[in-house]
């Protein structure tokens, strides 16, 4: 079973697809691949070798735009692929400052000073 990209995009209220998403490899997350069966180990190794490894101490969070989640269901012997778009947003700051950090310029016509925004 699968869905075409045009069906996925048409079902979303706001889709976030842009060319930069596909300029870097996705972050790979494997779930339920810890079984000791040889075929499960082989599948996990194959998926891990499809994408370059990530050094967590040196990775720039802004370069990670996608996440690929692969879950193995041992009971049914099925794989579930989920492909997510990732967006880094600032946390713990005011709404006005968050807009500035995300390069969305707020309407400042009703403000007298920039300190009112911050």
N, CA, C and O atoms as CSV, one atom per row, in Angstrom:
chain,resi,resn,atom,element,x,y,z
A,1,UNK,N,N,0.841,-1.171,0.000
A,1,UNK,CA,C,0.000,0.000,0.000
A,1,UNK,C,C,0.887,1.235,0.000
A,1,UNK,O,O,1.913,1.271,0.680
A,2,UNK,N,N,0.496,2.235,-0.754
A,2,UNK,CA,C,1.273,3.459,-0.828
A,2,UNK,C,C,0.354,4.609,-1.215
A,2,UNK,O,O,-0.784,4.405,-1.638
A,3,UNK,N,N,0.870,5.812,-1.063
A,3,UNK,CA,C,0.149,7.026,-1.467
A,3,UNK,C,C,1.039,7.820,-2.392
A,3,UNK,O,O,2.246,7.919,-2.172
A,4,UNK,N,N,0.449,8.384,-3.425
A,4,UNK,CA,C,1.189,9.240,-4.329
A,4,UNK,C,C,1.398,10.603,-3.696
A,4,UNK,O,O,0.601,11.031,-2.861
A,5,UNK,N,N,2.463,11.286,-4.085
A,5,UNK,CA,C,2.770,12.591,-3.507
A,5,UNK,C,C,1.672,13.604,-3.776
A,5,UNK,O,O,1.388,14.444,-2.923
A,6,UNK,N,N,1.043,13.541,-4.954
A,6,UNK,CA,C,-0.017,14.508,-5.248
A,6,UNK,C,C,-1.223,14.285,-4.338
A,6,UNK,O,O,-1.923,15.243,-4.010
A,7,UNK,N,N,-1.482,13.039,-3.921
A,7,UNK,CA,C,-2.577,12.765,-2.992
A,7,UNK,C,C,-2.252,13.274,-1.586
A,7,UNK,O,O,-3.120,13.804,-0.893
A,8,UNK,N,N,-0.997,13.110,-1.176
A,8,UNK,CA,C,-0.584,13.590,0.139
A,8,UNK,C,C,-0.642,15.106,0.197
A,8,UNK,O,O,-1.160,15.669,1.161
A,9,UNK,N,N,-0.112,15.779,-0.831
A,9,UNK,CA,C,-0.093,17.245,-0.864
A,9,UNK,C,C,-1.508,17.810,-0.913
A,9,UNK,O,O,-1.788,18.821,-0.268
A,10,UNK,N,N,-2.404,17.177,-1.667
A,10,UNK,CA,C,-3.770,17.689,-1.761
A,10,UNK,C,C,-4.549,17.513,-0.461
A,10,UNK,O,O,-5.526,18.226,-0.233
A,11,UNK,N,N,-4.137,16.583,0.393
A,11,UNK,CA,C,-4.846,16.375,1.657
A,11,UNK,C,C,-4.363,17.315,2.762
A,11,UNK,O,O,-5.025,17.429,3.794
A,12,UNK,N,N,-3.232,17.989,2.572
A,12,UNK,CA,C,-2.683,18.879,3.585
A,12,UNK,C,C,-3.268,20.279,3.472
A,12,UNK,O,O,-3.544,20.758,2.372
A,13,UNK,N,N,-3.456,20.928,4.609
A,13,UNK,CA,C,-3.918,22.313,4.607
A,13,UNK,C,C,-2.790,23.235,4.151
A,13,UNK,O,O,-2.980,24.097,3.293
A,14,UNK,N,N,-1.601,23.033,4.750
A,14,UNK,CA,C,-0.420,23.809,4.357
A,14,UNK,C,C,0.725,22.828,4.155
A,14,UNK,O,O,1.201,22.223,5.116
A,15,UNK,N,N,1.158,22.670,2.945
A,15,UNK,CA,C,2.277,21.768,2.728
A,15,UNK,C,C,3.572,22.559,2.714
A,15,UNK,O,O,3.614,23.711,2.283
A,16,UNK,N,N,4.629,21.917,3.193
A,16,UNK,CA,C,5.931,22.562,3.300
A,16,UNK,C,C,6.932,21.823,2.417
A,16,UNK,O,O,7.832,21.158,2.930
A,17,UNK,N,N,6.791,21.929,1.143
A,17,UNK,CA,C,7.741,21.293,0.249
A,17,UNK,C,C,8.540,22.356,-0.470
A,17,UNK,O,O,7.982,23.267,-1.082
A,18,UNK,N,N,9.840,22.233,-0.389
A,18,UNK,CA,C,10.716,23.137,-1.114
A,18,UNK,C,C,11.966,22.369,-1.523
A,18,UNK,O,O,12.242,21.294,-0.991
A,19,UNK,N,N,12.714,22.916,-2.460
A,19,UNK,CA,C,13.859,22.230,-3.050
A,19,UNK,C,C,14.944,21.915,-2.025
A,19,UNK,O,O,15.640,20.909,-2.161
A,20,UNK,N,N,15.101,22.751,-1.007
A,20,UNK,CA,C,16.162,22.548,-0.027
A,20,UNK,C,C,15.956,21.295,0.817
A,20,UNK,O,O,16.915,20.772,1.384
A,21,UNK,N,N,14.731,20.811,0.909
A,21,UNK,CA,C,14.479,19.614,1.709
A,21,UNK,C,C,15.256,18.415,1.184
A,21,UNK,O,O,15.674,17.554,1.959
A,22,UNK,N,N,15.446,18.357,-0.107
A,22,UNK,CA,C,16.055,17.192,-0.709
A,22,UNK,C,C,17.529,17.398,-1.041
A,22,UNK,O,O,18.127,16.571,-1.729
A,23,UNK,N,N,18.118,18.486,-0.564
A,23,UNK,CA,C,19.537,18.717,-0.811
A,23,UNK,C,C,20.418,17.932,0.155
A,23,UNK,O,O,21.588,17.695,-0.144
A,24,UNK,N,N,19.887,17.527,1.299
A,24,UNK,CA,C,20.617,16.737,2.287
A,24,UNK,C,C,19.888,15.419,2.527
A,24,UNK,O,O,18.691,15.298,2.268
A,25,UNK,N,N,20.619,14.456,3.017
A,25,UNK,CA,C,20.012,13.163,3.317
A,25,UNK,C,C,19.132,13.262,4.560
A,25,UNK,O,O,19.346,14.145,5.391
A,26,UNK,N,N,18.150,12.378,4.702
A,26,UNK,CA,C,17.258,12.444,5.864
A,26,UNK,C,C,17.887,11.799,7.095
A,26,UNK,O,O,18.826,11.009,7.001
A,27,UNK,N,N,17.347,12.155,8.231
A,27,UNK,CA,C,17.689,11.503,9.487
A,27,UNK,C,C,16.939,10.175,9.505
A,27,UNK,O,O,15.714,10.164,9.375
A,28,UNK,N,N,17.636,9.068,9.661
A,28,UNK,CA,C,17.025,7.741,9.610
A,28,UNK,C,C,16.755,7.248,11.017
A,28,UNK,O,O,17.650,7.237,11.863
A,29,UNK,N,N,15.507,6.835,11.270
A,29,UNK,CA,C,15.120,6.267,12.555
A,29,UNK,C,C,14.554,4.878,12.294
A,29,UNK,O,O,13.565,4.726,11.576
A,30,UNK,N,N,15.192,3.860,12.886
A,30,UNK,CA,C,14.735,2.485,12.748
A,30,UNK,C,C,14.068,2.058,14.044
A,30,UNK,O,O,14.619,2.245,15.128
A,31,UNK,N,N,12.881,1.486,13.924
A,31,UNK,CA,C,12.129,1.064,15.103
A,31,UNK,C,C,11.814,-0.426,14.998
A,31,UNK,O,O,11.423,-0.915,13.938
A,32,UNK,N,N,11.989,-1.140,16.110
A,32,UNK,CA,C,11.729,-2.583,16.226
A,32,UNK,C,C,12.655,-3.416,15.351
A,32,UNK,O,O,12.248,-4.456,14.835
A,33,UNK,N,N,13.884,-2.974,15.182
A,33,UNK,CA,C,14.862,-3.754,14.424
A,33,UNK,C,C,15.870,-4.417,15.358
A,33,UNK,O,O,16.940,-4.824,14.905
A,34,UNK,N,N,15.562,-4.538,16.640
A,34,UNK,CA,C,16.486,-5.115,17.611
A,34,UNK,C,C,16.388,-6.628,17.724
A,34,UNK,O,O,17.038,-7.217,18.588
A,35,UNK,N,N,15.605,-7.266,16.887
A,35,UNK,CA,C,15.447,-8.710,16.951
A,35,UNK,C,C,16.720,-9.410,16.486
A,35,UNK,O,O,17.489,-8.848,15.706
A,36,UNK,N,N,16.943,-10.620,16.956
A,36,UNK,CA,C,18.169,-11.342,16.648
A,36,UNK,C,C,18.085,-12.176,15.372
A,36,UNK,O,O,19.037,-12.885,15.045
A,37,UNK,N,N,16.983,-12.109,14.652
A,37,UNK,CA,C,16.859,-12.869,13.416
A,37,UNK,C,C,17.780,-12.273,12.353
A,37,UNK,O,O,17.943,-11.056,12.264
A,38,UNK,N,N,18.373,-13.144,11.556
A,38,UNK,CA,C,19.364,-12.697,10.577
A,38,UNK,C,C,18.754,-11.792,9.513
A,38,UNK,O,O,19.403,-10.845,9.070
A,39,UNK,N,N,17.504,-12.068,9.089
A,39,UNK,CA,C,16.891,-11.239,8.054
A,39,UNK,C,C,16.574,-9.842,8.576
A,39,UNK,O,O,16.623,-8.877,7.813
A,40,UNK,N,N,16.252,-9.717,9.854
A,40,UNK,CA,C,15.975,-8.396,10.439
A,40,UNK,C,C,17.271,-7.598,10.549
A,40,UNK,O,O,17.291,-6.398,10.277
A,41,UNK,N,N,18.354,-8.267,10.948
A,41,UNK,CA,C,19.654,-7.592,11.008
A,41,UNK,C,C,20.101,-7.144,9.623
A,41,UNK,O,O,20.669,-6.063,9.466
A,42,UNK,N,N,19.846,-7.974,8.627
A,42,UNK,CA,C,20.221,-7.640,7.258
A,42,UNK,C,C,19.436,-6.431,6.754
A,42,UNK,O,O,20.000,-5.553,6.101
A,43,UNK,N,N,18.130,-6.382,7.054
A,43,UNK,CA,C,17.318,-5.222,6.652
A,43,UNK,C,C,17.807,-3.951,7.337
A,43,UNK,O,O,17.926,-2.904,6.701
A,44,UNK,N,N,18.093,-4.045,8.643
A,44,UNK,CA,C,18.567,-2.871,9.381
A,44,UNK,C,C,19.892,-2.375,8.804
A,44,UNK,O,O,20.086,-1.171,8.637
A,45,UNK,N,N,20.793,-3.290,8.504
A,45,UNK,CA,C,22.083,-2.921,7.927
A,45,UNK,C,C,21.904,-2.282,6.552
A,45,UNK,O,O,22.589,-1.313,6.222
A,46,UNK,N,N,20.990,-2.819,5.757
A,46,UNK,CA,C,20.738,-2.263,4.428
A,46,UNK,C,C,20.223,-0.823,4.525
A,46,UNK,O,O,20.696,0.053,3.802
A,47,UNK,N,N,19.251,-0.576,5.422
A,47,UNK,CA,C,18.712,0.774,5.566
A,47,UNK,C,C,19.767,1.738,6.107
A,47,UNK,O,O,19.834,2.887,5.671
A,48,UNK,N,N,20.587,1.282,7.050
A,48,UNK,CA,C,21.623,2.146,7.607
A,48,UNK,C,C,22.667,2.521,6.566
A,48,UNK,O,O,23.203,3.629,6.596
A,49,UNK,N,N,22.957,1.614,5.653
A,49,UNK,CA,C,23.964,1.890,4.626
A,49,UNK,C,C,23.412,2.667,3.438
A,49,UNK,O,O,24.179,3.094,2.576
A,50,UNK,N,N,22.111,2.856,3.377
A,50,UNK,CA,C,21.529,3.655,2.301
A,50,UNK,C,C,21.797,5.146,2.496
A,50,UNK,O,O,21.823,5.911,1.532
A,51,UNK,N,N,21.997,5.555,3.760
A,51,UNK,CA,C,22.208,6.961,4.087
A,51,UNK,C,C,23.493,7.106,4.879
A,51,UNK,O,O,23.851,6.205,5.637
A,52,UNK,N,N,24.198,8.225,4.719
A,52,UNK,CA,C,25.435,8.428,5.487
A,52,UNK,C,C,25.150,8.534,6.976
A,52,UNK,O,O,24.086,9.003,7.379
A,53,UNK,N,N,26.100,8.100,7.789
A,53,UNK,CA,C,25.936,8.208,9.234
A,53,UNK,C,C,26.065,9.673,9.657
A,53,UNK,O,O,26.699,10.479,8.975
A,54,UNK,N,N,25.459,9.991,10.780
A,54,UNK,CA,C,25.438,11.367,11.282
A,54,UNK,C,C,26.234,11.432,12.575
A,54,UNK,O,O,25.984,10.664,13.504
A,55,UNK,N,N,27.184,12.341,12.635
A,55,UNK,CA,C,27.925,12.588,13.862
A,55,UNK,C,C,27.101,13.573,14.688
A,55,UNK,O,O,27.001,14.746,14.330
A,56,UNK,N,N,26.513,13.109,15.782
A,56,UNK,CA,C,25.588,13.945,16.553
A,56,UNK,C,C,26.267,15.143,17.206
A,56,UNK,O,O,25.606,16.132,17.525
A,57,UNK,N,N,27.579,15.064,17.407
A,57,UNK,CA,C,28.293,16.180,18.024
A,57,UNK,C,C,28.624,17.283,17.025
A,57,UNK,O,O,28.874,18.421,17.422
A,58,UNK,N,N,28.630,16.956,15.723
A,58,UNK,CA,C,29.017,17.940,14.721
A,58,UNK,C,C,27.883,18.348,13.795
A,58,UNK,O,O,28.058,19.263,12.991
A,59,UNK,N,N,26.740,17.707,13.881
A,59,UNK,CA,C,25.662,17.980,12.929
A,59,UNK,C,C,25.046,19.357,13.196
A,59,UNK,O,O,24.850,19.759,14.342
A,60,UNK,N,N,24.753,20.052,12.123
A,60,UNK,CA,C,24.070,21.335,12.198
A,60,UNK,C,C,22.568,21.051,12.120
A,60,UNK,O,O,22.099,20.504,11.123
A,61,UNK,N,N,21.819,21.411,13.144
A,61,UNK,CA,C,20.391,21.103,13.174
A,61,UNK,C,C,19.642,21.733,12.011
A,61,UNK,O,O,18.633,21.189,11.563
A,62,UNK,N,N,20.110,22.854,11.523
A,62,UNK,CA,C,19.437,23.502,10.398
A,62,UNK,C,C,19.605,22.738,9.088
A,62,UNK,O,O,18.859,22.973,8.137
A,63,UNK,N,N,20.572,21.830,9.029
A,63,UNK,CA,C,20.766,21.063,7.799
A,63,UNK,C,C,19.838,19.852,7.730
A,63,UNK,O,O,19.662,19.279,6.654
A,64,UNK,N,N,19.247,19.454,8.842
A,64,UNK,CA,C,18.329,18.312,8.846
A,64,UNK,C,C,16.941,18.825,8.500
A,64,UNK,O,O,16.324,19.544,9.286
A,65,UNK,N,N,16.455,18.457,7.331
A,65,UNK,CA,C,15.154,18.923,6.855
A,65,UNK,C,C,14.118,17.803,6.791
A,65,UNK,O,O,12.918,18.065,6.722
A,66,UNK,N,N,14.590,16.547,6.814
A,66,UNK,CA,C,13.666,15.417,6.684
A,66,UNK,C,C,14.032,14.323,7.678
A,66,UNK,O,O,15.176,14.221,8.121
A,67,UNK,N,N,13.050,13.517,8.015
A,67,UNK,CA,C,13.251,12.361,8.875
A,67,UNK,C,C,12.536,11.172,8.240
A,67,UNK,O,O,11.377,11.281,7.841
A,68,UNK,N,N,13.225,10.046,8.147
A,68,UNK,CA,C,12.652,8.831,7.595
A,68,UNK,C,C,12.523,7.823,8.720
A,68,UNK,O,O,13.528,7.369,9.267
A,69,UNK,N,N,11.295,7.469,9.071
A,69,UNK,CA,C,11.023,6.512,10.134
A,69,UNK,C,C,10.613,5.198,9.494
A,69,UNK,O,O,9.655,5.146,8.722
A,70,UNK,N,N,11.343,4.131,9.817
A,70,UNK,CA,C,11.035,2.802,9.302
A,70,UNK,C,C,10.764,1.906,10.499
A,70,UNK,O,O,11.632,1.711,11.349
A,71,UNK,N,N,9.556,1.362,10.559
A,71,UNK,CA,C,9.143,0.497,11.664
A,71,UNK,C,C,8.910,-0.907,11.129
A,71,UNK,O,O,8.268,-1.094,10.096
A,72,UNK,N,N,9.442,-1.893,11.849
A,72,UNK,CA,C,9.257,-3.289,11.456
A,72,UNK,C,C,8.236,-3.936,12.383
A,72,UNK,O,O,8.370,-3.876,13.605
A,73,UNK,N,N,7.212,-4.554,11.793
A,73,UNK,CA,C,6.196,-5.290,12.541
A,73,UNK,C,C,6.530,-6.779,12.426
A,73,UNK,O,O,6.303,-7.393,11.383
A,74,UNK,N,N,7.066,-7.349,13.498
A,74,UNK,CA,C,7.520,-8.746,13.475
A,74,UNK,C,C,6.359,-9.718,13.337
A,74,UNK,O,O,6.507,-10.783,12.738
A,75,UNK,N,N,5.217,-9.363,13.882
A,75,UNK,CA,C,4.054,-10.266,13.838
A,75,UNK,C,C,3.569,-10.464,12.405
A,75,UNK,O,O,3.340,-11.596,11.979
A,76,UNK,N,N,3.414,-9.383,11.668
A,76,UNK,CA,C,2.941,-9.448,10.282
A,76,UNK,C,C,4.069,-9.448,9.263
A,76,UNK,O,O,3.826,-9.632,8.071
A,77,UNK,N,N,5.300,-9.243,9.718
A,77,UNK,CA,C,6.477,-9.142,8.872
A,77,UNK,C,C,6.302,-8.063,7.794
A,77,UNK,O,O,6.527,-8.296,6.606
A,78,UNK,N,N,5.894,-6.883,8.253
A,78,UNK,CA,C,5.689,-5.740,7.365
A,78,UNK,C,C,6.568,-4.579,7.793
A,78,UNK,O,O,6.897,-4.431,8.970
A,79,UNK,N,N,6.942,-3.758,6.824
A,79,UNK,CA,C,7.682,-2.531,7.087
A,79,UNK,C,C,6.752,-1.343,6.893
A,79,UNK,O,O,5.952,-1.314,5.958
A,80,UNK,N,N,6.863,-0.375,7.775
A,80,UNK,CA,C,6.073,0.849,7.682
A,80,UNK,C,C,7.040,2.013,7.484
A,80,UNK,O,O,7.873,2.287,8.348
A,81,UNK,N,N,6.929,2.696,6.348
A,81,UNK,CA,C,7.774,3.848,6.024
A,81,UNK,C,C,6.992,5.118,6.295
A,81,UNK,O,O,5.851,5.260,5.854
A,82,UNK,N,N,7.601,6.037,7.017
A,82,UNK,CA,C,7.032,7.368,7.224
A,82,UNK,C,C,8.113,8.384,6.913
A,82,UNK,O,O,9.235,8.287,7.411
A,83,UNK,N,N,7.770,9.350,6.093
A,83,UNK,CA,C,8.721,10.377,5.680
A,83,UNK,C,C,8.193,11.718,6.178
A,83,UNK,O,O,7.117,12.152,5.768
A,84,UNK,N,N,8.947,12.375,7.061
A,84,UNK,CA,C,8.502,13.611,7.686
A,84,UNK,C,C,9.371,14.782,7.243
A,84,UNK,O,O,10.557,14.623,6.954
A,85,UNK,N,N,8.765,15.944,7.198
A,85,UNK,CA,C,9.480,17.189,7.000
A,85,UNK,C,C,9.767,17.768,8.381
A,85,UNK,O,O,8.874,17.834,9.225
A,86,UNK,N,N,11.000,18.185,8.611
A,86,UNK,CA,C,11.417,18.676,9.923
A,86,UNK,C,C,11.705,20.162,9.825
A,86,UNK,O,O,12.342,20.624,8.879
A,87,UNK,N,N,11.229,20.902,10.811
A,87,UNK,CA,C,11.463,22.346,10.853
A,87,UNK,C,C,11.968,22.700,12.245
A,87,UNK,O,O,11.345,22.336,13.243
A,88,UNK,N,N,13.076,23.398,12.317
A,88,UNK,CA,C,13.647,23.821,13.593
A,88,UNK,C,C,13.039,25.167,13.955
A,88,UNK,O,O,13.121,26.120,13.179
A,89,UNK,N,N,12.430,25.245,15.134
A,89,UNK,CA,C,11.826,26.496,15.586
A,89,UNK,C,C,12.370,26.845,16.965
A,89,UNK,O,O,12.637,25.950,17.766
A,90,UNK,N,N,12.535,28.120,17.249
A,90,UNK,CA,C,13.008,28.518,18.573
A,90,UNK,C,C,11.930,28.296,19.629
A,90,UNK,O,O,10.738,28.453,19.366
A,91,UNK,N,N,12.379,27.926,20.835
A,91,UNK,CA,C,11.459,27.645,21.931
A,91,UNK,C,C,11.822,28.537,23.118
A,91,UNK,O,O,12.997,28.798,23.375
A,92,UNK,N,N,10.808,28.995,23.828
A,92,UNK,CA,C,11.048,29.783,25.030
A,92,UNK,C,C,11.292,31.252,24.785
A,92,UNK,O,O,11.851,31.928,25.648
A,93,UNK,N,N,10.893,31.769,23.638
A,93,UNK,CA,C,11.036,33.195,23.343
A,93,UNK,C,C,9.666,33.764,23.021
A,93,UNK,O,O,8.719,33.023,22.758
A,94,UNK,N,N,9.569,35.071,23.042
A,94,UNK,CA,C,8.293,35.721,22.768
A,94,UNK,C,C,7.869,35.497,21.320
A,94,UNK,O,O,8.684,35.141,20.469
A,95,UNK,N,N,6.602,35.708,21.059
A,95,UNK,CA,C,6.051,35.479,19.719
A,95,UNK,C,C,6.690,36.408,18.683
A,95,UNK,O,O,6.977,35.983,17.564
A,96,UNK,N,N,6.911,37.655,19.047
A,96,UNK,CA,C,7.518,38.605,18.128
A,96,UNK,C,C,8.959,38.248,17.791
A,96,UNK,O,O,9.372,38.315,16.634
A,97,UNK,N,N,9.724,37.867,18.820
A,97,UNK,CA,C,11.116,37.481,18.593
A,97,UNK,C,C,11.201,36.189,17.787
A,97,UNK,O,O,12.105,36.026,16.967
A,98,UNK,N,N,10.264,35.270,18.015
A,98,UNK,CA,C,10.240,34.020,17.253
A,98,UNK,C,C,10.026,34.305,15.770
A,98,UNK,O,O,10.643,33.665,14.919
A,99,UNK,N,N,9.153,35.263,15.457
A,99,UNK,CA,C,8.928,35.621,14.055
A,99,UNK,C,C,10.176,36.211,13.427
A,99,UNK,O,O,10.486,35.933,12.269
A,100,UNK,N,N,10.899,37.035,14.196
A,100,UNK,CA,C,12.134,37.605,13.672
A,100,UNK,C,C,13.188,36.536,13.434
A,100,UNK,O,O,13.898,36.580,12.428
A,101,UNK,N,N,13.300,35.573,14.348
A,101,UNK,CA,C,14.282,34.505,14.198
A,101,UNK,C,C,13.954,33.585,13.027
A,101,UNK,O,O,14.855,32.993,12.432
A,102,UNK,N,N,12.688,33.462,12.697
A,102,UNK,CA,C,12.275,32.626,11.572
A,102,UNK,C,C,12.215,33.423,10.270
A,102,UNK,O,O,11.740,32.926,9.249
A,103,UNK,N,N,12.700,34.666,10.316
A,103,UNK,CA,C,12.728,35.563,9.169
A,103,UNK,C,C,11.336,35.877,8.635
A,103,UNK,O,O,11.161,36.105,7.438
A,104,UNK,N,N,10.357,35.888,9.519
A,104,UNK,CA,C,9.015,36.357,9.170
A,104,UNK,C,C,8.868,37.710,9.859
A,104,UNK,O,O,8.874,37.793,11.087
A,105,UNK,N,N,8.741,38.736,9.084
A,105,UNK,CA,C,8.726,40.070,9.661
A,105,UNK,C,C,7.314,40.453,10.082
A,105,UNK,O,O,6.410,40.515,9.248
A,106,UNK,N,N,7.121,40.713,11.377
A,106,UNK,CA,C,5.783,41.056,11.870
A,106,UNK,C,C,5.389,42.477,11.480
A,106,UNK,O,O,6.233,43.294,11.110
A,107,UNK,N,N,4.102,42.751,11.570
A,107,UNK,CA,C,3.584,44.087,11.298
A,107,UNK,C,C,3.914,44.970,12.496
A,107,UNK,O,O,3.375,44.772,13.585
A,108,UNK,N,N,4.788,45.931,12.297
A,108,UNK,CA,C,5.208,46.802,13.392
A,108,UNK,C,C,4.635,48.211,13.249
A,108,UNK,O,O,5.143,49.145,13.869
A,109,UNK,N,N,3.590,48.377,12.444
A,109,UNK,CA,C,3.028,49.703,12.219
A,109,UNK,C,C,2.365,50.267,13.470
A,109,UNK,O,O,2.341,51.484,13.657
A,110,UNK,N,N,1.828,49.409,14.326
A,110,UNK,CA,C,1.152,49.898,15.531
A,110,UNK,C,C,2.093,50.042,16.725
A,110,UNK,O,O,1.669,50.443,17.810
A,111,UNK,N,N,3.385,49.711,16.522
A,111,UNK,CA,C,4.375,49.834,17.601
A,111,UNK,C,C,5.165,51.124,17.445
A,111,UNK,O,O,5.414,51.597,16.336
A,112,UNK,N,N,5.546,51.671,18.574
A,112,UNK,CA,C,6.352,52.884,18.543
A,112,UNK,C,C,7.835,52.571,18.627
A,112,UNK,O,O,8.662,53.350,18.153
A,113,UNK,N,N,8.183,51.430,19.228
A,113,UNK,CA,C,9.582,51.089,19.455
A,113,UNK,C,C,9.764,49.587,19.298
A,113,UNK,O,O,8.825,48.825,19.528
A,114,UNK,N,N,10.958,49.150,18.908
A,114,UNK,CA,C,11.227,47.732,18.737
A,114,UNK,C,C,11.151,46.969,20.067
A,114,UNK,O,O,10.901,45.764,20.086
A,115,UNK,N,N,11.369,47.683,21.171
A,115,UNK,CA,C,11.289,47.010,22.475
A,115,UNK,C,C,9.883,46.517,22.784
A,115,UNK,O,O,9.729,45.576,23.562
A,116,UNK,N,N,8.872,47.110,22.212
A,116,UNK,CA,C,7.497,46.638,22.414
A,116,UNK,C,C,7.295,45.266,21.766
A,116,UNK,O,O,6.514,44.449,22.253
A,117,UNK,N,N,7.986,45.033,20.696
A,117,UNK,CA,C,7.896,43.734,20.024
A,117,UNK,C,C,8.614,42.659,20.817
A,117,UNK,O,O,8.121,41.537,20.940
A,118,UNK,N,N,9.777,42.996,21.355
A,118,UNK,CA,C,10.584,42.024,22.077
A,118,UNK,C,C,10.059,41.815,23.483
A,118,UNK,O,O,10.620,41.023,24.240
